[in-house]
Structure formats: C-alpha cells, structure tokens
Amino acid sequence: MRWQLVYLLRDFVVAPHTFMKPKSRETAVPLEVGATVPALPARAPGRSAVVAFLRHVGCPFAEATVRQMAALAAAQPAIDFLAVTHSREAPSRSWCDAFGGAARVELVADPDRAHYAAWGVGLSDRKHFAGSDSLAALTRLLDEGIHNRWASGNRWQAAATFAVDPAGVLRWRHFPRHAGERIAQPARVARGDGAFSVDFRLVA
C-alpha cells in the first residue's frame, strides 16, 4: 500500500486535474439484459463482443481489466474485446504500451464520455474508489506488479462491462460495487452456432 500511496501523491502533484470531479453529463438509464445496445465504434456487426468501459487511463483497476481482457481475447478468438477510455487515443495507447500492450483488445477513445453516457455508465462517489474495499483490492494488485501509472482523465468515472451477442443484444452486464471489483475468467462463452452465452466470475 505504501507504494500505491507514493504513486497517488505523484499524480496529485503532476496531474491534479484527475482528482477534480468533472461536470456531470446527462446519462442514460443503465442498460438491461435483453436490450439492444447503442452504437459503438469498432464493434463489428454480426460478432459477439465484450465491452469494458474503464475508470481512467493510469488506474490500476483499469490496467487489471485490460490485462484480463487481453488474456480472454487470446483464448476466445470468436469474441471481440473492446476497452473504452475517456482519454484521447494517444495517451490511452501509451498507457497500454507501458504494461505490455492491449494485444487483441480494441481501444476506443471517448474523451467526451458520450459513449459512457449512452451506455448508462456515469460518475461514482468518493467511497466507490477510495473506500476500504477498493483500497484492499489496490494492495492486492500491487502484489501482482500493477500500480497507479501516469494518469489521464478523471478518477470519478465509474466502470462497467457488457457482453453483447452478434445481433447487438445485451446478454450480461456488470456494474462494480466498488472500483476494485472486476471480471475474471468466464465459465461460459460464445457457442459455435453463433449464439452467445456468458457467465463471468468476479474478482472483488
């Protein structure tokens, strides 16, 4: 935890804007399973996809999510994996490159948070990302070599993950209870007949 705090203090000095809560924008009601999902760049029609909206570039929880998605993408070539950031493309890619790259995960830059809003992913509160559950998860990530990196965006943005079938219908969703809760290996994924079934376990 000591080193995570050092990284946070560094960001407070060099990127204080990331700690400022941004102006809220009109956000859709969270999507329900069975709904048709909004349009999203890079989501190919006719293919199953897992779409993760990340907290912010530099966030250790976001890094853990991208790393996990890259592993899943390698194991599940029939499924597309998309990671949405609210930073511009250049800092998003530089951040991913710092921990080995996104591999087959497609990065989608959404600096205006328009896609976040359309998919019902809004802002969180301080307890969500600085509460005891999140801080405990932060410590566990440090043991895996994952830590706060140079930050871009804002720390108030919530995350969410969605599984979408080839017809663009939402089949699974996850809105974390706290910032440190993320997806793990799925128990079930796409079937060969083109249907889509998913059941992810969670890492608290």
Backbone bond lengths (Angstrom), bond angles and torsions (degrees), N, CA, C in turn:
res aa  C-N    CA-C-N  psi(-1)  N-CA   C-N-CA  omega(-1)  CA-C   N-CA-C  phi
1 M - - - 1.469 - - 1.530 111.11 -
2 R 1.337 116.69 -33.72 1.473 119.96 -177.56 1.528 110.72 -56.84
3 W 1.346 116.66 -44.43 1.463 118.88 -177.96 1.520 111.75 -71.48
4 Q 1.337 117.97 -33.14 1.461 119.32 175.33 1.522 109.91 -61.03
5 L 1.332 117.28 -40.27 1.458 120.74 178.52 1.524 111.43 -66.12
6 V 1.327 116.30 -36.25 1.469 119.63 176.51 1.520 110.09 -61.94
7 Y 1.333 116.52 -44.71 1.467 120.22 179.26 1.536 110.73 -62.78
8 L 1.331 116.56 -40.15 1.467 120.04 178.96 1.523 111.09 -64.85
9 L 1.320 117.12 -42.73 1.462 120.50 178.30 1.526 111.09 -62.72
10 R 1.315 116.66 -38.65 1.462 120.19 176.42 1.518 110.30 -59.85
11 D 1.345 116.49 -45.66 1.463 120.32 -179.84 1.524 111.34 -65.09
12 F 1.340 115.98 -34.71 1.463 118.84 179.95 1.529 110.60 -62.96
13 V 1.339 115.86 -30.30 1.465 120.81 179.33 1.527 111.29 -81.52
14 V 1.341 116.94 -47.86 1.473 120.20 -172.47 1.518 113.06 -92.24
15 A 1.337 118.61 -19.79 1.470 120.93 -179.26 1.523 110.51 -139.78
16 P 1.342 117.49 59.29 1.469 119.66 -176.71 1.526 113.73 -63.80
17 H 1.343 116.60 -24.39 1.458 119.78 -179.38 1.527 112.17 -62.35
18 T 1.350 117.56 -25.28 1.463 119.42 -178.26 1.520 112.51 -69.79
19 F 1.346 117.21 -16.85 1.461 121.38 179.49 1.533 111.70 -91.02
20 M 1.329 117.32 -8.65 1.462 120.93 -178.35 1.525 110.07 -85.93
21 K 1.322 115.84 129.66 1.459 119.35 -179.11 1.520 109.58 -69.50
22 P 1.341 118.34 125.46 1.464 120.30 -177.88 1.520 111.45 -75.63
23 K 1.294 114.68 167.66 1.452 119.99 176.04 1.517 109.38 -68.12
24 S 1.314 115.98 131.95 1.465 119.51 179.65 1.522 109.99 -67.56
25 R 1.315 115.74 146.72 1.444 120.11 174.15 1.526 108.46 -120.90
26 E 1.312 116.08 156.80 1.460 120.10 -178.41 1.521 109.44 -58.67
27 T 1.322 115.88 124.95 1.457 121.75 -175.17 1.519 109.83 -121.31
28 A 1.329 115.92 135.18 1.460 121.13 -179.49 1.524 110.84 -65.50
29 V 1.314 115.44 159.51 1.460 120.68 172.50 1.530 107.45 -63.20
30 P 1.342 118.50 136.67 1.470 119.84 -179.85 1.525 112.10 -51.02
31 L 1.322 115.34 137.34 1.459 121.37 -178.31 1.527 111.26 -63.20
32 E 1.311 115.98 140.45 1.455 121.78 175.59 1.517 109.52 -98.19
33 V 1.328 116.03 150.09 1.461 120.22 175.75 1.528 108.68 -58.87
34 G 1.325 116.38 133.73 1.460 121.95 -177.03 1.512 113.39 101.50
35 A 1.346 116.98 -12.64 1.462 120.94 178.92 1.521 110.37 -81.92
36 T 1.329 115.29 154.65 1.464 120.60 172.17 1.518 108.14 -80.37
37 V 1.325 116.85 130.28 1.465 120.46 -174.72 1.522 110.63 -80.27
38 P 1.329 118.18 153.45 1.467 121.34 175.92 1.533 111.13 -66.08
39 A 1.320 114.78 162.87 1.460 120.23 177.36 1.524 110.07 -63.31
40 L 1.328 115.11 148.14 1.460 120.73 177.84 1.527 108.40 -149.10
41 P 1.333 118.38 126.54 1.468 120.20 178.75 1.527 110.84 -55.82
42 A 1.304 115.01 142.35 1.471 123.55 176.37 1.524 112.88 82.20
43 R 1.339 118.87 -9.61 1.469 118.01 175.78 1.517 108.16 -81.64
44 A 1.325 116.16 113.71 1.459 121.48 -175.40 1.525 110.30 -78.02
45 P 1.339 118.34 131.11 1.471 120.26 176.67 1.518 110.77 -65.49
46 G 1.313 115.44 144.41 1.455 119.87 177.37 1.516 115.00 83.32
47 R 1.348 117.29 6.86 1.462 120.72 178.31 1.523 110.07 -127.76
48 S 1.331 114.95 145.15 1.457 119.73 173.56 1.521 109.37 -69.70
49 A 1.319 116.43 150.28 1.463 120.26 -177.97 1.519 110.77 -148.03
50 V 1.326 114.99 146.29 1.462 122.56 167.89 1.524 106.20 -110.61
51 V 1.328 116.02 122.77 1.463 122.16 -175.43 1.527 108.59 -116.29
52 A 1.323 116.45 120.46 1.465 121.03 178.82 1.521 109.40 -113.37
53 F 1.317 116.94 122.75 1.463 122.56 171.06 1.525 106.67 -91.96
54 L 1.330 116.61 119.33 1.454 122.21 -172.20 1.524 112.02 -90.30
55 R 1.344 116.44 159.02 1.460 120.93 178.56 1.530 110.12 -65.76
56 H 1.322 117.50 -69.64 1.462 119.36 176.82 1.515 108.95 -159.93
57 V 1.310 116.57 154.77 1.451 122.17 175.54 1.536 108.67 -61.28
58 G 1.329 116.58 130.31 1.456 121.86 -176.33 1.514 113.69 99.49
59 C 1.334 117.67 -15.60 1.467 122.12 -178.70 1.531 110.16 -71.66
60 P 1.335 118.46 130.77 1.467 119.53 178.50 1.528 113.32 -63.43
61 F 1.330 116.98 -32.96 1.467 119.04 177.60 1.529 110.79 -68.55
62 A 1.321 116.76 -38.20 1.462 120.16 175.73 1.521 110.49 -64.90
63 E 1.326 116.96 -41.39 1.466 120.40 177.84 1.527 110.59 -60.95
64 A 1.328 116.77 -45.07 1.462 120.08 179.27 1.528 110.71 -60.63
65 T 1.328 116.66 -37.69 1.462 120.70 178.92 1.528 110.81 -65.46
66 V 1.333 117.63 -45.94 1.463 120.54 179.91 1.522 110.70 -64.23
67 R 1.311 117.30 -42.16 1.466 120.49 177.54 1.532 110.68 -59.03
68 Q 1.336 116.09 -44.70 1.460 120.26 -179.80 1.527 110.99 -65.88
69 M 1.320 116.62 -40.96 1.465 119.91 178.93 1.529 111.23 -64.35
70 A 1.331 116.84 -38.08 1.468 119.90 178.35 1.522 110.50 -62.17
71 A 1.334 116.80 -40.04 1.462 120.25 177.89 1.522 111.06 -66.79
72 L 1.326 116.83 -41.87 1.457 120.68 178.60 1.530 111.10 -65.88
73 A 1.336 116.57 -39.01 1.459 120.55 -179.46 1.525 111.09 -63.05
74 A 1.325 116.62 -37.69 1.461 120.26 178.75 1.524 111.45 -66.81
75 A 1.336 115.77 -32.48 1.460 120.25 -177.93 1.522 112.86 -87.44
76 Q 1.345 117.78 -17.72 1.463 121.84 -174.49 1.534 109.91 -129.34
77 P 1.324 118.44 73.57 1.472 120.40 -176.43 1.524 114.06 -65.52
78 A 1.335 118.23 -16.50 1.465 120.59 -179.69 1.528 111.98 -79.73
79 I 1.334 116.90 -7.76 1.460 121.77 -177.66 1.519 109.13 -115.56
80 D 1.326 116.29 135.91 1.468 120.88 173.73 1.525 109.11 -87.45
81 F 1.323 116.53 145.11 1.463 122.12 179.12 1.523 108.00 -123.46
82 L 1.328 116.32 123.17 1.449 122.42 -178.08 1.523 109.50 -122.54
83 A 1.330 116.63 134.33 1.462 122.57 177.08 1.519 108.38 -119.05
84 V 1.328 116.39 120.68 1.460 122.30 -176.78 1.522 109.16 -100.83
85 T 1.334 116.45 128.67 1.459 121.43 175.38 1.525 109.21 -115.64
86 H 1.345 116.37 159.81 1.467 117.56 174.57 1.532 110.52 -105.21
87 S 1.333 115.60 25.50 1.460 122.32 169.37 1.526 108.51 -106.42
88 R 1.322 115.86 169.97 1.455 119.21 176.12 1.521 109.75 -73.59
89 E 1.333 115.45 169.12 1.461 119.79 -172.56 1.524 112.38 -63.68
90 A 1.337 118.57 -41.92 1.468 120.82 -175.45 1.529 112.60 -61.22
91 P 1.353 119.64 -52.25 1.472 118.04 177.92 1.521 112.94 -66.30
92 S 1.327 117.29 -29.17 1.469 119.88 178.24 1.526 110.44 -64.89
93 R 1.321 116.38 -44.20 1.468 120.19 -179.37 1.530 111.11 -71.95
94 S 1.323 117.39 -39.18 1.469 119.83 178.24 1.519 110.94 -61.44
95 W 1.317 116.14 -40.09 1.461 121.09 178.07 1.526 110.33 -62.56
96 C 1.334 117.35 -48.01 1.467 120.11 179.31 1.526 111.16 -62.20
97 D 1.318 116.94 -40.51 1.464 120.66 179.73 1.527 111.30 -60.61
98 A 1.334 116.57 -30.27 1.464 120.82 -177.72 1.523 112.41 -65.74
99 F 1.329 117.43 -24.32 1.469 118.95 178.57 1.530 112.36 -117.61
100 G 1.334 116.58 22.43 1.463 119.63 172.76 1.505 115.99 110.59
101 G 1.327 117.57 -1.90 1.453 120.25 176.40 1.520 113.43 91.89
102 A 1.334 115.01 163.36 1.464 121.52 -177.18 1.525 112.49 -90.17
103 A 1.346 117.57 -5.13 1.468 121.90 179.98 1.536 110.03 54.25
104 R 1.325 117.86 -122.16 1.474 120.79 -176.00 1.526 113.05 -86.96
105 V 1.315 116.88 2.45 1.466 120.12 177.07 1.531 108.54 -77.76
106 E 1.322 116.76 126.24 1.458 121.84 179.51 1.526 109.62 -85.54
107 L 1.332 117.03 123.67 1.459 121.03 177.48 1.519 110.15 -86.88
108 V 1.319 116.30 135.14 1.465 122.74 177.80 1.521 107.74 -121.49
109 A 1.316 117.46 114.71 1.466 121.84 179.62 1.529 109.84 -84.81
110 D 1.322 116.13 128.31 1.467 122.05 -178.52 1.531 109.11 -136.60
111 P 1.341 117.23 65.11 1.472 119.77 -173.93 1.521 114.23 -62.77
112 D 1.319 118.29 -24.03 1.466 120.73 177.68 1.525 112.51 -86.90
113 R 1.314 116.64 -3.31 1.467 123.46 -179.34 1.532 112.69 60.57
114 A 1.328 116.45 25.57 1.462 120.32 -179.54 1.523 111.54 -67.59
115 H 1.331 117.07 -41.23 1.466 119.92 179.61 1.524 110.37 -72.51
116 Y 1.325 117.51 -37.15 1.463 119.93 173.90 1.528 109.52 -54.01
117 A 1.323 116.00 -49.09 1.464 120.89 -177.06 1.524 111.45 -64.34
118 A 1.337 116.93 -41.38 1.464 120.69 -177.86 1.527 112.02 -65.33
119 W 1.324 116.21 -31.64 1.463 120.53 -179.50 1.534 112.05 -91.48
120 G 1.323 117.23 3.13 1.459 121.18 176.03 1.513 114.79 81.33
121 V 1.350 116.90 25.74 1.462 121.25 -178.60 1.531 108.28 -106.43
122 G 1.323 117.09 102.46 1.459 121.53 -174.60 1.518 113.02 -102.55
123 L 1.321 115.21 -153.85 1.454 121.69 -179.88 1.525 110.33 -89.10
124 S 1.331 115.70 157.42 1.455 121.58 177.63 1.530 109.16 -105.54
125 D 1.333 116.50 -174.37 1.462 120.11 173.92 1.533 109.18 -112.28
126 R 1.314 116.50 174.97 1.458 120.53 -175.29 1.534 111.75 -61.53
127 K 1.322 117.65 -38.53 1.467 120.35 -179.16 1.518 111.09 -62.70
128 H 1.328 117.10 -32.69 1.460 121.26 -177.41 1.532 111.19 -60.54
129 F 1.348 117.06 -42.10 1.461 118.50 -176.47 1.526 113.88 -107.59
130 A 1.322 118.27 -9.08 1.467 120.37 -179.59 1.525 112.44 -125.44
131 G 1.330 117.27 11.88 1.451 120.57 178.25 1.524 111.62 -79.29
132 S 1.322 116.37 176.83 1.471 121.32 -174.52 1.527 112.08 -63.19
133 D 1.326 118.23 -37.51 1.468 120.24 -179.50 1.527 111.12 -64.49
134 S 1.329 116.11 -43.80 1.459 119.83 179.87 1.520 111.69 -67.55
135 L 1.322 117.01 -40.10 1.465 119.91 179.78 1.525 111.22 -66.12
136 A 1.337 116.78 -36.33 1.466 119.54 176.96 1.525 110.29 -65.79
137 A 1.336 116.80 -41.16 1.467 120.45 178.15 1.526 110.62 -65.60
138 L 1.323 116.70 -34.14 1.464 121.47 178.37 1.530 110.47 -62.32
139 T 1.318 116.68 -41.59 1.456 121.30 178.50 1.522 111.08 -62.80
140 R 1.336 116.54 -41.87 1.469 119.98 -179.86 1.525 110.90 -64.51
141 L 1.326 117.12 -37.69 1.461 119.81 179.33 1.519 111.75 -65.96
142 L 1.314 117.02 -35.21 1.461 120.00 178.73 1.524 110.54 -60.47
143 D 1.330 116.75 -34.51 1.462 120.68 176.81 1.530 111.45 -65.19
144 E 1.337 116.72 -22.38 1.459 121.65 178.00 1.535 111.80 -93.43
145 G 1.330 116.48 4.19 1.459 120.09 -179.41 1.515 113.89 82.79
146 I 1.332 117.84 15.76 1.459 122.21 -179.10 1.522 108.32 -106.58
147 H 1.332 116.95 126.03 1.461 120.68 -175.61 1.524 110.12 -145.49
148 N 1.319 116.27 171.21 1.458 121.20 175.84 1.532 109.80 -59.93
149 R 1.325 116.57 130.42 1.457 121.85 175.66 1.531 107.62 -113.61
150 W 1.351 116.04 179.15 1.465 119.40 -179.61 1.518 109.42 -52.18
151 A 1.313 116.15 123.32 1.464 120.89 -169.22 1.522 112.52 -92.69
152 S 1.327 114.14 148.51 1.461 122.83 173.52 1.513 107.25 -141.82
153 G 1.323 117.45 147.44 1.461 120.36 -177.22 1.518 110.69 92.21
154 N 1.330 116.75 -146.15 1.460 120.14 179.00 1.523 110.30 -138.00
155 R 1.330 114.90 152.48 1.455 121.30 -174.24 1.523 113.03 -85.04
156 W 1.318 117.46 -3.74 1.461 121.73 -177.67 1.524 112.36 -88.52
157 Q 1.329 117.18 -15.02 1.449 120.35 -177.42 1.532 110.26 -66.82
158 A 1.320 115.96 130.27 1.460 120.77 176.71 1.530 109.96 -79.59
159 A 1.306 115.38 165.35 1.461 122.02 176.53 1.524 109.44 -113.53
160 A 1.323 116.27 164.91 1.460 121.94 174.24 1.525 107.75 -165.24
161 T 1.328 115.90 154.12 1.459 121.59 179.04 1.523 108.94 -131.47
162 F 1.336 115.78 139.50 1.459 122.04 -176.60 1.530 110.16 -132.28
163 A 1.322 116.89 144.95 1.464 122.54 171.14 1.520 107.98 -112.73
164 V 1.326 115.79 126.54 1.470 122.51 -172.98 1.518 108.81 -121.45
165 D 1.334 117.17 135.00 1.464 120.03 -179.56 1.531 110.79 -84.23
166 P 1.338 118.97 174.63 1.467 120.69 -176.48 1.527 114.17 -60.39
167 A 1.332 117.38 -23.03 1.464 120.73 179.49 1.526 112.24 -86.48
168 G 1.331 117.88 0.63 1.453 120.58 -179.54 1.515 113.64 83.71
169 V 1.334 117.11 20.76 1.462 122.16 -179.46 1.532 109.04 -100.44
170 L 1.321 115.73 134.39 1.462 121.31 -179.88 1.521 110.20 -71.92
171 R 1.343 115.97 125.67 1.463 121.44 -177.95 1.521 112.87 -111.43
172 W 1.326 117.41 -16.82 1.470 121.27 -178.82 1.517 107.58 -162.11
173 R 1.341 117.03 148.29 1.461 120.43 176.88 1.518 109.33 -147.78
174 H 1.319 115.23 155.49 1.460 120.51 176.87 1.515 109.38 -143.76
175 F 1.337 115.78 116.79 1.457 122.81 171.04 1.524 106.36 -107.31
176 P 1.338 118.73 111.12 1.467 121.08 -172.92 1.523 112.84 -60.07
177 R 1.326 115.28 143.46 1.465 120.59 174.81 1.524 110.79 -71.70
178 H 1.323 116.03 -29.66 1.461 122.14 174.63 1.521 106.99 -148.13
179 A 1.320 117.32 167.42 1.460 121.03 -171.64 1.525 113.17 -62.40
180 G 1.338 117.19 -25.74 1.457 120.17 -176.38 1.507 114.90 -85.57
181 E 1.326 119.05 -3.01 1.460 120.90 -179.69 1.523 109.08 -87.92
182 R 1.332 117.68 125.33 1.454 121.59 -175.30 1.517 110.43 -143.29
183 I 1.338 116.25 172.36 1.457 120.75 -177.57 1.522 110.60 -78.04
184 A 1.326 115.45 154.78 1.457 122.07 173.30 1.524 108.13 -123.14
185 Q 1.314 117.64 -158.06 1.454 120.44 -179.78 1.535 110.24 -63.24
186 P 1.335 118.02 138.25 1.464 119.66 177.45 1.524 110.99 -78.42
187 A 1.319 115.98 147.10 1.460 120.03 174.83 1.518 110.56 -83.31
188 R 1.331 117.19 -30.98 1.467 121.61 179.10 1.516 108.19 -138.65
189 V 1.333 115.95 145.15 1.458 120.35 179.04 1.520 109.50 -138.58
190 A 1.348 116.83 -158.15 1.458 121.12 -175.70 1.530 111.53 -61.98
191 R 1.318 116.04 144.91 1.457 121.22 175.96 1.522 109.36 -99.04
192 G 1.308 116.56 161.82 1.452 121.49 -176.11 1.518 114.56 -65.52
193 D 1.339 117.31 -21.12 1.461 119.26 -178.26 1.525 112.11 -82.57
194 G 1.320 117.45 6.47 1.460 120.61 178.13 1.509 113.78 92.95
195 A 1.334 117.94 -11.71 1.461 120.62 176.45 1.526 108.12 -71.67
196 F 1.314 115.46 165.24 1.467 118.09 -175.56 1.509 109.28 -133.64
197 S 1.305 115.39 124.84 1.459 121.67 176.89 1.514 107.15 -135.61
198 V 1.309 116.91 137.66 1.463 119.13 -177.26 1.518 109.49 -144.70
199 D 1.297 115.83 144.08 1.459 122.17 175.93 1.517 107.89 -149.76
200 F 1.318 117.42 91.88 1.457 121.82 -177.10 1.521 110.34 -85.59
201 R 1.329 115.49 142.76 1.457 120.24 165.27 1.521 108.23 -84.64
202 L 1.312 115.92 161.32 1.464 120.51 -178.18 1.515 110.67 -116.63
203 V 1.318 116.30 148.65 1.457 123.19 172.17 1.517 106.90 -107.29
204 A 1.327 116.83 118.25 1.469 120.23 -177.76 1.516 110.30 -85.40
